Amino acid sequence: MLKKFAALFLALGVVAMVMAGCGKSDDKAKDGNKDGSKGFVPKELTIGFVPSQNAETLEAKAKPLAELLEKEIGIPVKVKVTTDYNGVVEAMGSKQLDLGFLPPTDYVLAHEKGYADVLLQALRNGVDPETGKQTDELVDYYYSGVLVRKDSGINSIKDLKGKRIGYQAPTSSAGYVWPAVEMKKEGVDAQKDVKYVQLQGHDKGVQGVLSEDIDAAAVFVDARNIVEKEYPNVYKDTKYLFLTDKIPNDTISVRPDMDQAWKDKIADAFVKIGEDEKGKEIIKAIYTHVGYKKSQDSNFDVVREYTKKIEEVGK
């Protein structure tokens, strides 16, 4: 299984996701041109999401966002929820999706394939990793870390050897890549030296640590907020073994051939939604976003550096 994960990552994704009926046929689109001539003009917009927490509720949370976006851009907006980000990437490449909410690593993979251009970067409240409490500062980055129980006896990265560690998909920035690189620096291979358990959703990582189904989990800081109502002692019972360097916040990425005027229109609409109190509540419920800022590809050069480093893990 681990070899399959590594092969998937190194091949930059190879599994195509068939999403019947969710996009527009290619004959309705023209290729975008660098000279500014008209590119693809959508008659409806299809957006791809992947659960970062409870998969069953994501679609219900995303539909109100689609309704707000419809009002702003004046065309129908459809929501598609896939099981993994590779599905979103491949669907954008085949023009079955027009827009995708992509984490930084998946955005870089999609961009290198020519499937996506970054449109926006999410803003979030800063988080105090000690208390899990949010600050008033809005930032375009976040941290990841490996979460353990305080009574686990795990007090250093070397203590992770032989332990059961929950990860997200092998392209997940917070759920695998950044923590795995940090572990490698300390001589612990995130695949060979531990028992690799793949999870779907950062909430599942926190819950797994609390229930002791796994010994540790790679999660974004602070994923404990997701489960605090259900597990009020989560901060008391857990700690971060270490924190990673900064990770650029999630992207909203667009198919590259879209008409520039429409790219701008959609970007402006998302920024406006993030500035509205009702809109802010909706986007926060989906991915803990509290707003958006326009972005550029060079913001993700650090991701490319980590992509090279992660290739050494498991060798």
C-alpha positions as CSV (number, residue, x, y, z in Angstrom):
1,M,0.0,0.0,0.0
2,L,2.8,2.4,0.9
3,K,4.5,1.8,-2.5
4,K,1.2,2.7,-4.2
5,F,1.0,6.0,-2.2
6,A,4.6,6.9,-3.2
7,A,4.0,6.0,-6.8
8,L,0.8,8.1,-6.8
9,F,2.6,11.1,-5.4
10,L,5.7,10.9,-7.6
11,A,3.7,10.4,-10.8
12,L,1.8,13.6,-9.9
13,G,-1.5,11.8,-9.9
14,V,-2.6,9.2,-12.5
15,V,-6.1,8.2,-11.6
16,A,-8.8,9.9,-13.7
17,M,-12.0,10.8,-11.9
18,V,-15.1,10.3,-14.1
19,M,-17.8,12.8,-13.1
20,A,-20.6,12.3,-15.5
21,G,-22.9,15.2,-16.2
22,C,-21.0,17.7,-14.0
23,G,-19.3,19.8,-16.7
24,K,-19.7,21.3,-20.1
25,S,-18.7,19.7,-23.3
26,D,-15.5,20.8,-24.9
27,D,-17.2,22.3,-28.0
28,K,-18.6,25.1,-25.8
29,A,-15.1,26.3,-24.8
30,K,-12.3,27.9,-26.7
31,D,-8.7,27.8,-25.5
32,G,-7.6,30.9,-23.6
33,N,-5.1,33.0,-25.4
34,K,-2.2,34.9,-23.9
35,D,-2.9,37.9,-26.2
36,G,-6.1,38.5,-24.2
37,S,-8.6,37.1,-26.7
38,K,-11.6,35.4,-25.4
39,G,-11.3,32.1,-23.7
40,F,-13.9,29.8,-22.1
41,V,-17.0,31.6,-21.1
42,P,-19.0,29.5,-18.6
43,K,-22.8,29.2,-18.9
44,E,-22.7,27.5,-15.5
45,L,-19.9,27.0,-13.0
46,T,-19.1,23.6,-11.5
47,I,-16.9,23.6,-8.4
48,G,-15.1,20.6,-6.9
49,F,-14.7,20.1,-3.1
50,V,-13.0,17.4,-1.0
51,P,-13.9,16.8,2.6
52,S,-11.3,17.9,5.2
53,Q,-13.7,16.8,8.0
54,N,-17.1,15.1,7.9
55,A,-17.6,14.0,4.3
56,E,-21.3,13.4,4.8
57,T,-22.0,17.0,5.6
58,L,-19.7,18.8,3.2
59,E,-22.1,19.0,0.3
60,A,-24.9,20.4,2.5
61,K,-22.5,23.1,3.7
62,A,-21.2,23.9,0.2
63,K,-24.6,24.5,-1.4
64,P,-25.3,27.8,0.4
65,L,-21.9,29.0,-0.9
66,A,-23.0,28.1,-4.4
67,E,-26.2,30.0,-4.0
68,L,-24.3,33.1,-2.9
69,L,-21.9,32.8,-5.8
70,E,-24.8,32.5,-8.2
71,K,-26.2,35.8,-7.1
72,E,-22.9,37.5,-7.6
73,I,-21.9,36.1,-11.0
74,G,-25.4,35.6,-12.5
75,I,-25.1,32.0,-13.7
76,P,-25.9,28.6,-12.1
77,V,-23.3,27.1,-9.8
78,K,-23.1,23.4,-9.1
79,V,-21.2,21.6,-6.3
80,K,-19.4,18.3,-6.7
81,V,-17.8,16.5,-3.8
82,T,-15.1,13.9,-4.6
83,T,-13.3,11.5,-2.3
84,D,-9.8,12.9,-2.9
85,Y,-8.0,15.9,-4.4
86,N,-6.6,13.8,-7.3
87,G,-10.2,13.5,-8.4
88,V,-10.6,17.3,-8.5
89,V,-7.3,17.7,-10.3
90,E,-8.1,15.2,-13.0
91,A,-11.7,16.5,-13.4
92,M,-10.3,20.0,-14.0
93,G,-7.8,18.6,-16.5
94,S,-10.7,17.0,-18.4
95,K,-12.8,20.2,-18.1
96,Q,-15.4,18.5,-16.0
97,L,-14.8,21.0,-13.3
98,D,-14.3,24.7,-13.8
99,L,-13.1,25.6,-10.3
100,G,-11.5,23.6,-7.5
101,F,-10.8,24.2,-3.8
102,L,-7.2,22.7,-3.8
103,P,-4.6,22.6,-1.0
104,P,-1.2,23.9,-2.0
105,T,0.4,20.6,-2.9
106,D,-2.4,19.6,-5.1
107,Y,-2.6,23.0,-6.7
108,V,1.1,22.7,-7.7
109,L,0.6,19.3,-9.2
110,A,-2.4,20.5,-11.1
111,H,-0.6,23.6,-12.3
112,E,2.4,21.6,-13.5
113,K,0.0,19.5,-15.6
114,G,-1.6,22.6,-17.1
115,Y,-4.9,21.8,-15.4
116,A,-5.2,24.8,-13.0
117,D,-4.2,28.4,-12.3
118,V,-4.4,29.8,-8.9
119,L,-7.1,32.4,-8.5
120,L,-7.4,33.1,-4.8
121,Q,-5.8,32.1,-1.5
122,A,-7.8,31.5,1.6
123,L,-7.5,33.7,4.7
124,R,-7.9,32.2,8.2
125,N,-7.6,33.5,11.7
126,G,-4.3,32.8,13.2
127,V,-4.2,30.0,15.8
128,D,-2.3,29.7,19.1
129,P,-1.0,26.1,19.0
130,E,-0.8,25.8,22.8
131,T,-4.5,26.6,23.4
132,G,-6.0,26.0,20.0
133,K,-7.7,29.4,20.3
134,Q,-8.0,31.7,17.3
135,T,-6.4,35.1,17.2
136,D,-7.8,38.2,15.4
137,E,-5.0,38.2,12.9
138,L,-6.0,37.1,9.3
139,V,-3.2,35.1,7.7
140,D,-2.7,33.4,4.4
141,Y,-0.7,30.5,5.9
142,Y,-1.1,27.9,8.6
143,Y,0.9,25.2,10.4
144,S,0.7,21.4,10.6
145,G,1.8,19.2,13.4
146,V,1.8,15.6,14.7
147,L,-0.8,15.3,17.5
148,V,-0.4,12.7,20.3
149,R,-2.1,12.0,23.6
150,K,-0.3,13.6,26.6
151,D,-0.2,10.3,28.4
152,S,1.2,8.4,25.3
153,G,4.8,8.5,26.4
154,I,5.7,10.0,23.0
155,N,7.9,13.0,23.6
156,S,10.1,13.2,20.6
157,I,10.0,12.5,16.9
158,K,12.3,9.5,17.5
159,D,9.6,8.1,19.8
160,L,7.3,7.8,16.8
161,K,9.3,4.8,15.4
162,G,7.1,1.7,15.3
163,K,4.0,3.7,16.2
164,R,0.6,3.8,14.3
165,I,0.4,7.2,12.6
166,G,-2.7,8.6,10.9
167,Y,-2.1,10.5,7.6
168,Q,-4.3,12.0,5.0
169,A,-3.7,11.5,1.3
170,P,0.0,11.4,0.3
171,T,-0.4,14.8,-1.5
172,S,-1.9,16.4,1.6
173,S,0.3,19.3,2.7
174,A,-0.7,19.3,6.4
175,G,-1.8,15.7,6.6
176,Y,1.4,14.2,5.2
177,V,3.9,16.2,3.3
178,W,5.1,18.8,5.8
179,P,5.1,16.5,8.8
180,A,6.9,13.7,6.8
181,V,9.6,16.1,5.8
182,E,10.1,17.3,9.4
183,M,10.2,13.7,10.6
184,K,12.8,12.9,8.0
185,K,15.1,15.6,9.3
186,E,15.2,13.8,12.6
187,G,15.9,10.4,11.1
188,V,12.4,9.0,11.1
189,D,10.9,7.9,7.8
190,A,7.2,8.6,7.7
191,Q,6.6,5.3,5.8
192,K,9.3,2.8,6.6
193,D,9.7,3.5,10.3
194,V,6.1,3.8,11.4
195,K,2.8,1.9,10.8
196,Y,1.1,4.1,8.2
197,V,-2.7,4.5,8.6
198,Q,-4.5,6.5,5.9
199,L,-7.5,8.5,7.1
200,Q,-10.1,10.7,5.4
201,G,-10.5,13.9,7.3
202,H,-8.4,15.7,9.9
203,D,-11.2,15.2,12.4
204,K,-10.7,11.5,12.0
205,G,-7.1,12.0,13.0
206,V,-7.9,13.8,16.2
207,Q,-10.6,11.3,17.1
208,G,-8.2,8.4,16.4
209,V,-5.6,9.8,18.8
210,L,-8.3,10.4,21.5
211,S,-9.6,6.9,21.2
212,E,-6.1,5.4,20.9
213,D,-6.9,3.7,17.7
214,I,-3.7,5.4,16.5
215,D,-0.8,6.7,18.4
216,A,-0.4,9.9,16.5
217,A,-1.9,11.9,13.6
218,A,-0.6,14.5,11.2
219,V,-3.2,17.3,11.2
220,F,-3.5,21.0,10.6
221,V,-3.3,23.4,13.5
222,D,-5.7,23.4,15.1
223,A,-7.9,20.6,13.9
224,R,-8.9,20.0,17.5
225,N,-11.4,22.8,17.1
226,I,-13.5,20.5,14.9
227,V,-14.2,18.0,17.6
228,E,-14.1,20.2,20.7
229,K,-17.9,20.1,21.2
230,E,-17.9,16.3,21.1
231,Y,-14.7,15.9,23.0
232,P,-14.5,18.9,25.5
233,N,-11.2,17.5,27.0
234,V,-9.4,17.4,23.6
235,Y,-7.0,20.2,24.6
236,K,-6.4,18.8,28.0
237,D,-5.7,15.3,26.7
238,T,-3.6,16.0,23.6
239,K,-0.5,17.9,22.5
240,Y,1.5,18.7,19.4
241,L,4.7,16.7,19.3
242,F,6.1,19.3,16.9
243,L,4.9,22.0,14.5
244,T,6.0,22.4,10.9
245,D,7.1,25.5,9.0
246,K,4.4,27.7,7.5
247,I,2.2,26.2,4.8
248,P,0.5,28.5,2.3
249,N,-3.3,28.5,2.7
250,D,-5.6,26.6,0.4
251,T,-6.3,27.9,-3.1
252,I,-9.4,28.4,-5.2
253,S,-8.0,27.4,-8.6
254,V,-9.5,27.8,-12.0
255,R,-9.1,26.0,-15.3
256,P,-6.5,27.9,-17.3
257,D,-8.5,28.4,-20.5
258,M,-11.2,30.4,-18.8
259,D,-11.8,33.9,-20.1
260,Q,-9.8,36.4,-18.0
261,A,-12.8,38.7,-17.5
262,W,-14.6,35.7,-15.9
263,K,-11.6,34.8,-13.8
264,D,-11.7,38.3,-12.4
265,K,-15.4,38.3,-11.9
266,I,-15.3,35.0,-10.0
267,A,-12.4,36.2,-7.9
268,D,-14.1,39.5,-7.0
269,A,-17.3,37.5,-6.1
270,F,-15.4,35.3,-3.6
271,V,-13.7,38.2,-2.0
272,K,-17.0,40.0,-1.6
273,I,-18.6,36.8,-0.1
274,G,-15.7,36.6,2.4
275,E,-16.3,40.2,3.5
276,D,-20.0,39.7,4.1
277,E,-20.9,38.3,7.6
278,K,-23.3,35.7,6.3
279,G,-20.9,34.7,3.6
280,K,-18.1,34.4,6.1
281,E,-20.1,32.0,8.3
282,I,-20.7,29.8,5.3
283,I,-17.1,29.6,4.1
284,K,-15.9,29.1,7.6
285,A,-18.2,26.1,8.1
286,I,-16.7,24.5,4.9
287,Y,-13.0,24.8,5.3
288,T,-12.5,27.3,8.2
289,H,-11.9,30.1,5.7
290,V,-12.8,33.6,6.8
291,G,-12.0,35.4,3.6
292,Y,-10.0,35.4,0.3
293,K,-7.2,37.3,-1.3
294,K,-6.0,37.3,-4.9
295,S,-2.9,35.1,-5.3
296,Q,-0.1,34.3,-7.7
297,D,1.8,31.1,-8.6
298,S,5.1,32.2,-7.1
299,N,3.5,32.1,-3.6
300,F,3.7,28.3,-3.9
301,D,7.4,28.0,-4.7
302,V,7.9,26.7,-1.1
303,V,5.5,23.9,-2.0
304,R,7.7,22.9,-4.9
305,E,10.7,22.8,-2.5
306,Y,8.8,20.4,-0.2
307,T,7.6,18.3,-3.1
308,K,11.2,17.6,-3.9
309,K,12.0,16.8,-0.3
310,I,9.1,14.4,0.1
311,E,10.5,12.3,-2.8
312,E,13.2,11.1,-0.4
313,V,10.7,9.7,2.1
314,G,10.2,6.0,1.7
315,K,13.3,5.4,-0.3
